[in-house]
């Protein structure tokens, strides 16, 4: 039986975040170049996006390129950027057809102009779609985002626009690039690595973490359903006791 049938659609996570890892190892296992793994990772991106939209998940965030990924060999960085451009270009029509909005978080200024252009066009074309939001984390790192928020908040304090005593969780939320997006209830990482790797550090504070040995190109709809079922079998206590939750 498919894990899909075990999902309680009334208790779906609103937001799923994914660290797509293992493309390089997947390619190496086949005796191919790392880029081949990234190319095949696109199918998993398509499948996961489709599955989330079909289920009724409202936000899906994909860690597509981290600030640290700029340190990879130039050939791989270039290939990844080209893949991003071609995928965004090719997939915009599908996003439109499926009423999916695309947005991006990260330092877009770092991206090659062609990539920025394709991305901005896709974001503009899909801005009124409201079935699901696909968030691409590109040239993103949580520390970069938190630092930016700290600077924005400090600037407001300096200009007497914000009282230091009034700074709260909400202030930080509102100054991150994820402002307005609910925090992910579920974070998935593929490839067996069990790290957060500078991804959504603030937003993942109470997320359930799910790690699978599957390499990203092998991640299918069924793998996603399995992760959601696992999430639904957990008790989210937010610091309270089980007894408090059941009373
Ligand atoms: C991690 O695998 C994956 C990436 C750094 C890139 C992810 C990109 C894609 C799936 C393709 C395009 C995406 C979109 C959204 C269009 P890795 O290279 O770190 O693998 P390894 O750990 O086995 O070396």
Boltz pocket constraint, residues with backbone or C-beta under 6 A from the ligand:
constraints:
  - pocket:
      binder: B
      contacts: [[A, 20], [A, 21], [A, 22], [A, 23], [A, 24], [A, 25], [A, 26], [A, 34], [A, 37], [A, 38], [A, 39], [A, 41], [A, 42], [A, 45], [A, 62], [A, 63], [A, 64], [A, 65], [A, 66], [A, 69], [A, 80], [A, 83], [A, 84], [A, 87], [A, 88], [A, 136], [A, 191], [A, 216]]
      max_distance: 6.0
